[in-house]
Amino acid sequence: MPKVETFDRNTVLQKATEVFHVKGYNGTSMQDLVDATDLNRSSIYNSFGSKLHMFLEVLSYYQSTFGNNISQKLAQSYNATEAIEAIFDLYVHEIINDNNRKGCLVVNCKSEMTNQEPLIKSFMEKNQDRMIAMLEDIVTKGQMEKIFNQNQTASQYALYLFSSIQGLRMTGILNKNEEDLRNLIRTILKVLY
């Protein structure tokens, strides 16, 4: 009979997220996870299987938490312009409030691990596809409403916006100046109008 978990999984994932976010996957030891989560090694292995599988669950937890924030912002948006601006505003907020300059866990992982581990590569591809599809839907709506130009397809603009967001997150590790970030975003979004 499998053992029942005697801990709150989300609390453990939150603590593990902090460690992986600061140290990266390769820099995080099992002892770091034991110390952060207050679980012993056997509990971690029994509950998550391995450091890799725990990390994949951390990535899903991190992505779903941030994804929920995006969904809430989009639900409050009146049109495509507000939706795109809300997404970028959320990223600026994340950058400005990142006091330890950790950057985005997903972007950091993408550069650290995507070419080293097939399961992480698969996660990153699905995450990227999901984000680009969301952006494409917004751009399509904006083009149909004649808010955005049609110089490029919605798919091309979505990839451009996704790449720009990735670059913004990397820039934000070293530059947290809100005025600089907002000027950068205005420049990025000019292509749509």
N, CA, C and O of each residue as an XYZ file, in Angstrom:
772
protein
N       0.842     -1.176      0.000
C       0.000      0.000      0.000
C       0.892      1.246      0.000
O       1.786      1.361      0.839
N       0.656      2.202     -0.951
C       1.493      3.401     -1.009
C       1.301      4.267      0.227
O       0.220      4.331      0.812
N       2.379      4.924      0.599
C       2.323      5.805      1.765
C       1.549      7.075      1.430
O       1.593      7.568      0.303
N       0.846      7.589      2.420
C       0.110      8.835      2.269
C       1.064      9.986      2.569
O       1.807      9.947      3.550
N       1.038     11.012      1.716
C       1.888     12.178      1.962
C       1.386     12.913      3.191
O       0.189     13.169      3.328
N       2.297     13.248      4.075
C       1.933     13.953      5.311
C       2.353     15.419      5.242
O       2.519     16.072      6.272
N       2.518     15.920      4.054
C       2.918     17.316      3.870
C       2.046     17.938      2.788
O       1.424     17.238      1.988
N       2.015     19.253      2.779
C       1.276     19.970      1.747
C       2.167     20.078      0.509
O       3.203     20.743      0.533
N       1.760     19.429     -0.548
C       2.585     19.354     -1.759
C       2.878     20.744     -2.329
O       4.006     21.013     -2.742
N       1.888     21.619     -2.357
C       2.104     22.962     -2.902
C       3.112     23.754     -2.083
O       3.904     24.515     -2.639
N       3.086     23.580     -0.771
C       4.066     24.260      0.085
C       5.470     23.762     -0.224
O       6.410     24.553     -0.312
N       5.610     22.458     -0.388
C       6.910     21.877     -0.729
C       7.361     22.375     -2.102
O       8.527     22.724     -2.285
N       6.446     22.408     -3.061
C       6.800     22.888     -4.400
C       7.222     24.355     -4.367
O       8.149     24.762     -5.067
N       6.536     25.132     -3.555
C       6.890     26.549     -3.427
C       8.310     26.701     -2.874
O       9.093     27.509     -3.374
N       8.632     25.930     -1.853
C       9.976     25.994     -1.257
C      11.037     25.481     -2.236
O      12.120     26.057     -2.342
N      10.728     24.418     -2.934
C      11.674     23.875     -3.919
C      11.855     24.848     -5.085
O      12.951     24.974     -5.630
N      10.785     25.526     -5.460
C      10.869     26.532     -6.521
C      11.886     27.597     -6.165
O      12.697     27.996     -7.001
N      11.846     28.055     -4.930
C      12.785     29.085     -4.469
C      14.223     28.616     -4.636
O      15.073     29.366     -5.115
N      14.495     27.382     -4.244
C      15.863     26.853     -4.336
C      16.304     26.741     -5.793
O      17.379     27.214     -6.159
N      15.474     26.115     -6.619
C      15.828     25.956     -8.032
C      15.964     27.319     -8.718
O      16.813     27.502     -9.590
N      15.129     28.257     -8.319
C      15.158     29.586     -8.929
C      16.474     30.298     -8.618
O      17.035     30.970     -9.483
N      16.955     30.156     -7.412
C      18.200     30.815     -7.006
C      19.426     30.076     -7.545
O      20.365     30.708     -8.029
N      19.423     28.749     -7.464
C      20.631     27.969     -7.771
C      20.625     27.320     -9.151
O      21.666     26.855     -9.616
N      19.475     27.283     -9.808
C      19.392     26.551    -11.065
C      19.283     25.059    -10.796
O      19.436     24.609     -9.660
N      19.018     24.302    -11.843
C      18.876     22.854    -11.673
C      20.207     22.217    -11.289
O      20.292     21.473    -10.312
N      21.237     22.514    -12.064
C      22.535     21.876    -11.827
C      23.172     22.314    -10.516
O      23.920     21.545     -9.911
N      22.893     23.522    -10.068
C      23.478     24.027     -8.828
C      22.750     23.583     -7.575
O      23.239     23.786     -6.463
N      21.587     22.979     -7.746
C      20.781     22.534     -6.603
C      21.107     21.082     -6.267
O      21.022     20.200     -7.122
N      21.477     20.851     -5.029
C      21.755     19.479     -4.576
C      20.522     18.918     -3.871
O      19.610     19.660     -3.506
N      20.509     17.623     -3.691
C      19.422     17.013     -2.919
C      19.427     17.557     -1.496
O      18.364     17.730     -0.900
N      20.598     17.828     -0.947
C      20.665     18.382      0.406
C      20.017     19.763      0.455
O      19.364     20.103      1.442
N      20.189     20.565     -0.602
C      19.522     21.870     -0.670
C      18.008     21.694     -0.595
O      17.319     22.454      0.086
N      17.503     20.694     -1.294
C      16.058     20.442     -1.301
C      15.581     19.914      0.043
O      14.501     20.277      0.509
N      16.378     19.064      0.663
C      16.056     18.566      2.011
C      15.974     19.743      2.977
O      15.020     19.857      3.746
N      16.974     20.612      2.932
C      17.014     21.766      3.842
C      15.844     22.716      3.606
O      15.252     23.222      4.559
N      15.513     22.959      2.349
C      14.461     23.926      2.025
C      13.065     23.401      2.329
O      12.202     24.151      2.785
N      12.843     22.123      2.080
C      11.489     21.568      2.195
C      11.195     20.927      3.544
O      10.041     20.636      3.860
N      12.234     20.706      4.338
C      12.099     19.999      5.615
C      11.638     18.549      5.437
O      11.112     17.937      6.367
N      11.840     18.013      4.239
C      11.567     16.597      3.989
C      12.896     15.859      3.978
O      13.933     16.438      3.655
N      12.862     14.583      4.332
C      14.098     13.813      4.206
C      14.209     13.296      2.769
O      13.251     13.351      1.998
N      15.382     12.799      2.432
C      15.631     12.343      1.062
C      14.636     11.272      0.617
O      14.138     11.305     -0.508
N      14.355     10.333      1.501
C      13.452      9.250      1.100
C      12.050      9.788      0.820
O      11.377      9.301     -0.088
N      11.606     10.775      1.577
C      10.290     11.377      1.309
C      10.277     12.068     -0.050
O       9.300     11.976     -0.794
N      11.365     12.758     -0.366
C      11.445     13.422     -1.672
C      11.418     12.378     -2.788
O      10.670     12.515     -3.755
N      12.236     11.338     -2.648
C      12.273     10.302     -3.685
C      10.945      9.554     -3.781
O      10.478      9.268     -4.884
N      10.330      9.234     -2.637
C       9.048      8.524     -2.651
C       7.931      9.374     -3.251
O       7.049      8.850     -3.932
N       7.965     10.673     -3.004
C       6.881     11.546     -3.458
C       7.083     12.086     -4.868
O       6.114     12.304     -5.596
N       8.337     12.301     -5.253
C       8.601     12.928     -6.546
C       9.365     12.027     -7.515
O       9.374     12.291     -8.718
N       9.993     10.986     -7.023
C      10.711     10.051     -7.881
C      12.183     10.363     -8.052
O      13.028      9.478     -7.921
N      12.492     11.608     -8.340
C      13.883     12.008     -8.560
C      13.965     13.529     -8.510
O      12.950     14.225     -8.505
N      15.176     14.017     -8.474
C      15.383     15.471     -8.528
C      14.811     16.023     -9.836
O      14.180     17.079     -9.843
N      15.033     15.311    -10.931
C      14.523     15.751    -12.229
C      13.003     15.842    -12.228
O      12.439     16.834    -12.691
N      12.339     14.816    -11.711
C      10.876     14.828    -11.709
C      10.329     15.879    -10.739
O       9.275     16.466    -10.984
N      11.038     16.107     -9.658
C      10.639     17.190     -8.759
C      10.779     18.531     -9.482
O       9.909     19.395     -9.368
N      11.865     18.699    -10.217
C      12.091     19.935    -10.958
C      11.011     20.147    -12.015
O      10.529     21.266    -12.190
N      10.632     19.093    -12.712
C       9.560     19.212    -13.702
C       8.251     19.630    -13.043
O       7.492     20.426    -13.597
N       7.995     19.091    -11.863
C       6.787     19.482    -11.139
C       6.888     20.933    -10.669
O       5.893     21.659    -10.669
N       8.083     21.354    -10.270
C       8.319     22.752     -9.889
C       8.059     23.668    -11.086
O       7.410     24.704    -10.944
N       8.561     23.291    -12.257
C       8.331     24.103    -13.456
C       6.841     24.226    -13.758
O       6.360     25.309    -14.091
N       6.116     23.122    -13.642
C       4.663     23.153    -13.870
C       3.967     24.042    -12.852
O       3.079     24.822    -13.199
N       4.372     23.921    -11.604
C       3.808     24.743    -10.528
C       4.075     26.227    -10.802
O       3.167     27.053    -10.701
N       5.306     26.558    -11.143
C       5.706     27.941    -11.424
C       4.934     28.477    -12.625
O       4.406     29.589    -12.588
N       4.873     27.685    -13.681
C       4.194     28.107    -14.900
C       2.701     28.278    -14.675
O       2.109     29.232    -15.180
N       2.086     27.383    -13.936
C       0.639     27.496    -13.708
C       0.311     28.683    -12.815
O      -0.716     29.335    -13.006
N       1.169     28.971    -11.846
C       0.950     30.139    -10.986
C       1.011     31.412    -11.814
O       0.144     32.278    -11.695
N       2.038     31.527    -12.655
C       2.170     32.713    -13.494
C       1.079     32.739    -14.557
O       0.547     33.802    -14.878
N       0.743     31.571    -15.106
C      -0.325     31.482    -16.097
C      -1.665     31.931    -15.548
O      -2.450     32.557    -16.260
N      -1.935     31.619    -14.291
C      -3.176     32.083    -13.660
C      -3.202     33.600    -13.568
O      -4.250     34.217    -13.760
N      -2.055     34.208    -13.275
C      -1.979     35.669    -13.224
C      -2.271     36.274    -14.591
O      -2.984     37.272    -14.693
N      -1.724     35.672    -15.641
C      -1.986     36.160    -16.998
C      -3.467     36.012    -17.327
O      -4.073     36.938    -17.867
N      -4.051     34.872    -17.012
C      -5.475     34.641    -17.300
C      -6.359     35.672    -16.619
O      -7.316     36.167    -17.215
N      -6.041     35.998    -15.369
C      -6.817     37.011    -14.649
C      -6.708     38.368    -15.331
O      -7.705     39.077    -15.469
N      -5.499     38.732    -15.758
C      -5.298     40.013    -16.448
C      -6.049     40.036    -17.775
O      -6.668     41.043    -18.118
N      -6.001     38.951    -18.515
C      -6.675     38.901    -19.809
C      -8.186     38.990    -19.653
O      -8.865     39.597    -20.482
N      -8.709     38.394    -18.603
C     -10.153     38.444    -18.357
C     -10.626     39.870    -18.106
O     -11.791     40.191    -18.343
N      -9.734     40.722    -17.630
C     -10.082     42.113    -17.342
C      -9.829     43.042    -18.531
O     -10.111     44.237    -18.450
N      -9.302     42.503    -19.631
C      -8.938     43.323    -20.782
C     -10.142     43.547    -21.685
O     -10.913     42.630    -21.966
N     -10.281     44.788    -22.130
C     -11.408     45.176    -22.981
C     -11.163     44.815    -24.442
O     -12.088     44.420    -25.153
N      -9.909     44.952    -24.889
C      -9.597     44.673    -26.286
C      -8.179     44.104    -26.392
O      -7.507     43.888    -25.384
N      -7.740     43.865    -27.626
C      -6.433     43.238    -27.848
C      -5.286     44.118    -27.354
O      -4.301     43.604    -26.823
N      -5.401     45.425    -27.520
C      -4.351     46.327    -27.031
C      -4.205     46.195    -25.524
O      -3.092     46.061    -25.015
N      -5.318     46.232    -24.813
C      -5.275     46.082    -23.353
C      -4.718     44.717    -22.956
O      -3.994     44.605    -21.967
N      -5.051     43.693    -23.715
C      -4.571     42.341    -23.394
C      -3.051     42.257    -23.529
O      -2.375     41.753    -22.632
N      -2.514     42.746    -24.644
C      -1.057     42.714    -24.847
C      -0.364     43.570    -23.797
O       0.644     43.159    -23.221
N      -0.900     44.756    -23.549
C      -0.298     45.637    -22.542
C      -0.356     45.011    -21.153
O       0.579     45.162    -20.367
N      -1.438     44.314    -20.847
C      -1.565     43.656    -19.536
C      -0.501     42.577    -19.362
O       0.064     42.425    -18.279
N      -0.231     41.835    -20.421
C       0.802     40.796    -20.350
C       2.162     41.428    -20.082
O       2.890     40.994    -19.188
N       2.500     42.451    -20.856
C       3.793     43.103    -20.657
C       3.866     43.781    -19.290
O       4.917     43.771    -18.651
N       2.758     44.371    -18.838
C       2.734     44.984    -17.494
C       3.027     43.950    -16.415
O       3.738     44.232    -15.451
N       2.484     42.770    -16.581
C       2.722     41.701    -15.611
C       4.208     41.338    -15.559
O       4.769     41.124    -14.484
N       4.826     41.274    -16.719
C       6.268     40.980    -16.751
C       7.081     42.106    -16.126
O       8.039     41.844    -15.399
N       6.712     43.359    -16.400
C       7.421     44.489    -15.778
C       7.278     44.413    -14.263
O       8.247     44.621    -13.532
N       6.081     44.119    -13.797
C       5.841     43.983    -12.356
C       6.738     42.890    -11.772
O       7.343     43.081    -10.717
N       6.824     41.753    -12.451
C       7.683     40.655    -11.993
C       9.148     41.098    -11.922
O       9.847     40.793    -10.956
N       9.601     41.813    -12.941
C      10.999     42.257    -12.993
C      11.292     43.236    -11.863
O      12.282     43.092    -11.146
N      10.432     44.223    -11.712
C      10.660     45.265    -10.705
C      10.656     44.685     -9.295
O      11.397     45.147     -8.428
N       9.827     43.679     -9.066
C       9.722     43.084     -7.733
C      10.676     41.912     -7.509
O      10.623     41.258     -6.467
N      11.533     41.649     -8.466
C      12.529     40.580     -8.351
C      13.773     41.152     -7.674
O      14.774     41.442     -8.330
N      13.694     41.307     -6.364
C      14.769     41.970     -5.615
C      16.092     41.225     -5.661
O      17.151     41.836     -5.520
N      16.047     39.930     -5.853
C      17.280     39.140     -5.918
C      17.793     38.964     -7.343
O      18.800     38.294     -7.573
N      17.085     39.574     -8.300
C      17.472     39.521     -9.720
C      17.665     38.084    -10.205
O      18.654     37.752    -10.858
N      16.691     37.251     -9.865
C      16.752     35.839    -10.256
C      16.325     35.635    -11.702
O      16.736     34.670    -12.346
N      15.504     36.541    -12.210
C      14.951     36.352    -13.542
C      13.786     35.380    -13.501
O      13.278     35.046    -12.431
N      13.379     34.940    -14.648
C      12.262     34.003    -14.785
C      12.797     32.576    -14.716
O      13.728     32.228    -15.443
N      12.228     31.762    -13.864
C      12.678     30.377    -13.718
C      12.619     29.632    -15.050
O      13.536     28.880    -15.381
N      11.554     29.835    -15.808
C      11.395     29.118    -17.072
C      12.445     29.573    -18.086
O      13.056     28.743    -18.760
N      12.656     30.880    -18.195
C      13.670     31.389    -19.129
C      15.060     30.927    -18.703
O      15.865     30.517    -19.539
N      15.340     30.992    -17.408
C      16.638     30.525    -16.906
C      16.845     29.047    -17.224
O      17.918     28.638    -17.668
N      15.813     28.266    -16.994
C      15.893     26.824    -17.251
C      16.083     26.550    -18.738
O      16.813     25.640    -19.129
N      15.420     27.346    -19.550
C      15.536     27.170    -20.999
C      16.992     27.284    -21.436
O      17.464     26.493    -22.253
N      17.695     28.259    -20.894
C      19.093     28.425    -21.297
C      20.012     27.415    -20.605
O      21.052     27.051    -21.153
N      19.636     26.962    -19.408
C      20.490     26.023    -18.671
C      20.307     24.570    -19.112
O      21.287     23.839    -19.252
N      19.072     24.150    -19.329
C      18.793     22.710    -19.389
C      18.152     22.170    -20.666
O      18.146     20.957    -20.870
N      17.617     23.023    -21.523
C      16.833     22.519    -22.650
C      17.597     21.533    -23.517
O      17.026     20.538    -23.964
N      18.860     21.786    -23.760
C      19.634     20.885    -24.623
C      20.296     19.742    -23.860
O      21.024     18.944    -24.452
N      20.052     19.655    -22.554
C      20.663     18.600    -21.748
C      19.696     17.486    -21.373
O      20.121     16.364    -21.097
N      18.409     17.781    -21.361
C      17.447     16.815    -20.824
C      16.184     16.804    -21.688
O      15.489     17.817    -21.766
N      15.873     15.679    -22.336
C      14.703     15.603    -23.213
C      13.375     15.944    -22.528
O      12.518     16.572    -23.149
N      13.186     15.552    -21.282
C      11.923     15.861    -20.597
C      11.766     17.363    -20.379
O      10.663     17.899    -20.481
N      12.858     18.028    -20.083
C      12.802     19.481    -19.909
C      12.585     20.151    -21.259
O      11.823     21.113    -21.358
N      13.242     19.656    -22.287
C      13.040     20.206    -23.631
C      11.572     20.091    -24.025
O      10.999     21.039    -24.563
N      10.968     18.957    -23.765
C       9.553     18.751    -24.079
C       8.672     19.729    -23.307
O       7.747     20.313    -23.871
N       8.958     19.909    -22.020
C       8.199     20.868    -21.214
C       8.329     22.265    -21.810
O       7.334     22.975    -21.954
N       9.548     22.659    -22.156
C       9.799     23.996    -22.697
C       9.088     24.203    -24.030
O       8.536     25.275    -24.283
N       9.100     23.187    -24.877
C       8.415     23.292    -26.167
C       6.912     23.474    -25.973
O       6.297     24.308    -26.637
N       6.326     22.703    -25.075
C       4.887     22.828    -24.813
C       4.558     24.184    -24.210
O       3.563     24.806    -24.584
N       5.381     24.643    -23.286
C       5.169     25.947    -22.666
C       5.261     27.053    -23.717
O       4.429     27.960    -23.752
N       6.273     26.967    -24.567
C       6.449     27.964    -25.620
C       5.269     27.938    -26.586
O       4.736     28.991    -26.938
N       4.861     26.764    -27.013
C       3.727     26.641    -27.936
C       2.458     27.227    -27.329
O       1.693     27.902    -28.019
N       2.231     26.975    -26.051
C       1.048     27.488    -25.353
C       1.067     29.019    -25.317
O       0.055     29.666    -25.586
N       2.212     29.581    -24.986
C       2.339     31.036    -24.891
C       2.187     31.691    -26.267
O       1.503     32.705    -26.403
N       2.822     31.111    -27.275
C       2.711     31.668    -28.625
C       1.269     31.575    -29.120
O       0.783     32.507    -29.761
N       0.582     30.484    -28.839
C      -0.824     30.333    -29.245
C      -1.693     31.397    -28.580
O      -2.580     31.962    -29.220
N      -1.444     31.671    -27.305
C      -2.205     32.707    -26.607
C      -1.961     34.069    -27.259
O      -2.904     34.822    -27.503
N      -0.703     34.379    -27.536
C      -0.369     35.653    -28.175
C      -0.970     35.735    -29.578
O      -1.449     36.791    -29.993
N      -0.941     34.628    -30.297
C      -1.525     34.609    -31.645
C      -3.025     34.879    -31.599
O      -3.548     35.602    -32.447
N      -3.714     34.313    -30.628
C      -5.150     34.575    -30.478
C      -5.412     36.060    -30.236
O      -6.341     36.632    -30.805
N      -4.600     36.673    -29.402
C      -4.774     38.100    -29.103
C      -4.496     38.938    -30.344
O      -5.254     39.857    -30.653
N      -3.419     38.630    -31.055
C      -3.079     39.395    -32.259
C      -4.154     39.207    -33.328
O      -4.544     40.170    -33.987
N      -4.632     37.985    -33.503
C      -5.704     37.731    -34.472
C      -6.919     38.588    -34.148
O      -7.503     39.210    -35.036
N      -7.294     38.619    -32.880
C      -8.425     39.450    -32.457
C      -8.142     40.917    -32.766
O      -9.017     41.623    -33.268
N      -6.939     41.378    -32.473
C      -6.570     42.766    -32.743
C      -6.570     43.096    -34.222
O      -6.944     44.204    -34.608
N      -6.157     42.153    -35.055
C      -6.189     42.378    -36.498
C      -7.623     42.383    -37.019
O      -7.960     43.181    -37.894
N      -8.462     41.509    -36.493
C      -9.868     41.478    -36.907
C     -10.586     42.758    -36.497
O     -11.472     43.236    -37.207
N     -10.201     43.311    -35.351
C     -10.811     44.556    -34.866
C     -10.163     45.789    -35.494
O     -10.528     46.919    -35.171
N      -9.199     45.568    -36.391
C      -8.468     46.655    -37.063
C      -7.666     47.509    -36.085
O      -7.385     48.675    -36.363
N      -7.297     46.931    -34.941
C      -6.439     47.619    -33.971
C      -4.982     47.424    -34.378
O      -4.191     48.367    -34.342
N      -4.630     46.199    -34.765
C      -3.268     45.877    -35.186
C      -3.219     45.785    -36.707
O      -4.197     45.399    -37.348
N      -2.071     46.145    -37.275
C      -1.913     46.061    -38.729
C      -1.796     44.597    -39.166
O      -1.693     43.687    -38.344
N      -1.816     44.407    -40.469
C      -1.689     43.059    -41.023
C      -0.436     42.944    -41.889
O      -0.411     42.183    -42.857
N       0.596     43.699    -41.540
C       1.857     43.636    -42.278
C       2.513     42.262    -42.154
O       3.246     41.835    -43.047
N       2.248     41.575    -41.047
C       2.711     40.209    -40.818
C       1.492     39.386    -40.390
O       0.458     39.942    -40.019
N       1.623     38.087    -40.444
C       0.529     37.243    -39.968
C       0.489     37.286    -38.438
O       1.465     37.663    -37.790
N      -0.632     36.901    -37.888
C      -0.754     36.832    -36.423
C       0.282     35.870    -35.852
O       0.831     36.109    -34.777
N       0.545     34.794    -36.565
C       1.541     33.818    -36.125
C       2.939     34.436    -36.074
O       3.686     34.205    -35.123
N       3.292     35.213    -37.087
C       4.607     35.864    -37.111
C       4.729     36.883    -35.980
O       5.759     36.953    -35.311
N       3.682     37.667    -35.771
C       3.705     38.639    -34.675
C       3.778     37.943    -33.317
O       4.462     38.414    -32.408
N       3.079     36.834    -33.184
C       3.081     36.107    -31.906
C       4.482     35.611    -31.567
O       4.919     35.719    -30.421
N       5.188     35.069    -32.553
C       6.557     34.613    -32.317
C       7.457     35.793    -31.960
O       8.305     35.687    -31.074
N       7.271     36.908    -32.645
C       8.033     38.128    -32.344
C       7.765     38.590    -30.908
O       8.701     38.907    -30.173
N       6.500     38.628    -30.512
C       6.151     39.068    -29.156
C       6.713     38.107    -28.110
O       7.232     38.537    -27.079
N       6.609     36.817    -28.377
C       7.156     35.826    -27.449
C       8.661     36.027    -27.287
O       9.171     36.051    -26.166
N       9.364     36.169    -28.395
C      10.817     36.383    -28.341
C      11.150     37.672    -27.607
O      12.133     37.736    -26.868
N      10.337     38.693    -27.807
C      10.547     39.976    -27.127
C      10.340     39.843    -25.622
O      11.075     40.443    -24.837
N       9.350     39.065    -25.223
C       9.112     38.830    -23.794
C      10.306     38.100    -23.178
O      10.749     38.438    -22.081
N      10.820     37.099    -23.890
C      11.989     36.368    -23.391
C      13.169     37.324    -23.211
O      13.874     37.274    -22.203
N      13.373     38.190    -24.200
C      14.454     39.172    -24.115
C      14.242     40.169    -22.992
O      15.189     40.555    -22.307
N      12.996     40.586    -22.806
C      12.664     41.511    -21.720
C      13.002     40.894    -20.371
O      13.566     41.552    -19.497
N      12.650     39.619    -20.211
C      12.950     38.937    -18.941
C      14.456     38.868    -18.694
O      14.903     39.052    -17.562
N      15.233     38.609    -19.725
C      16.690     38.560    -19.570
C      17.247     39.955    -19.286
O      18.114     40.113    -18.426
N      16.759     40.958    -19.998
C      17.196     42.338    -19.766
C      16.897     42.751    -18.337
O      17.698     43.433    -17.699
N      15.742     42.336    -17.838
C      15.301     42.713    -16.501
C      16.145     42.155    -15.370
O      16.041     42.626    -14.238
N      16.972     41.171    -15.648
C      17.860     40.650    -14.603
C      18.862     41.724    -14.201
O      19.192     41.860    -13.023
N      19.345     42.484    -15.174
C      20.349     43.512    -14.894
C      19.777     44.923    -14.859
O      20.343     45.803    -14.211
N      18.667     45.147    -15.546
C      18.088     46.490    -15.594
C      16.656     46.451    -15.088
O      15.758     45.951    -15.766
N      16.452     46.983    -13.889
C      15.114     47.006    -13.284
C      14.492     48.395    -13.355
O      13.487     48.658    -12.694
N      15.079     49.286    -14.150
C      14.564     50.642    -14.265
C      13.238     50.615    -15.023
O      13.198     50.279    -16.207
N      12.167     50.969    -14.339
C      10.834     50.852    -14.935
C      10.692     51.702    -16.188
O      10.083     51.266    -17.165
N      11.239     52.896    -16.173
C      11.131     53.762    -17.351
C      11.820     53.118    -18.560
O      11.276     53.125    -19.664
N      13.007     52.568    -18.349
C      13.713     51.874    -19.433
C      12.893     50.702    -19.958
O      12.779     50.508    -21.168
N      12.329     49.927    -19.050
C      11.549     48.753    -19.451
C      10.295     49.158    -20.221
O       9.949     48.530    -21.222
N       9.623     50.196    -19.763
C       8.397     50.647    -20.451
C       8.728     51.240    -21.824
O       7.969     51.055    -22.775
N       9.852     51.949    -21.933
C      10.276     52.449    -23.247
C      10.578     51.292    -24.191
O      10.231     51.336    -25.371
N      11.217     50.272    -23.671
C      11.504     49.080    -24.466
C      10.208     48.436    -24.953
O      10.102     48.048    -26.116
N       9.237     48.327    -24.074
C       7.949     47.723    -24.444
C       7.245     48.561    -25.505
O       6.689     48.011    -26.455
N       7.259     49.880    -25.358
C       6.640     50.738    -26.378
C       7.286     50.492    -27.743
O       6.598     50.428    -28.762
N       8.596     50.357    -27.752
C       9.308     50.084    -29.004
C       8.912     48.719    -29.564
O       8.693     48.581    -30.768
N       8.820     47.725    -28.709
C       8.416     46.378    -29.140
C       7.029     46.410    -29.770
O       6.811     45.825    -30.831
N       6.093     47.094    -29.115
C       4.694     47.060    -29.552
C       4.408     47.941    -30.758
O       3.371     47.777    -31.400
N       5.306     48.877    -31.086
C       5.086     49.764    -32.243
C       4.871     48.978    -33.525
O       4.136     49.419    -34.409
N       5.493     47.842    -33.630
C       5.402     47.049    -34.854
C       3.958     46.609    -35.140
O       3.611     46.334    -36.289
N       3.132     46.544    -34.112
C       1.745     46.085    -34.289
C       0.830     47.150    -34.882
O      -0.234     46.826    -35.410
N       1.236     48.422    -34.800
C       0.326     49.515    -35.181
C       0.692     50.158    -36.500
O       0.017     51.087    -36.942
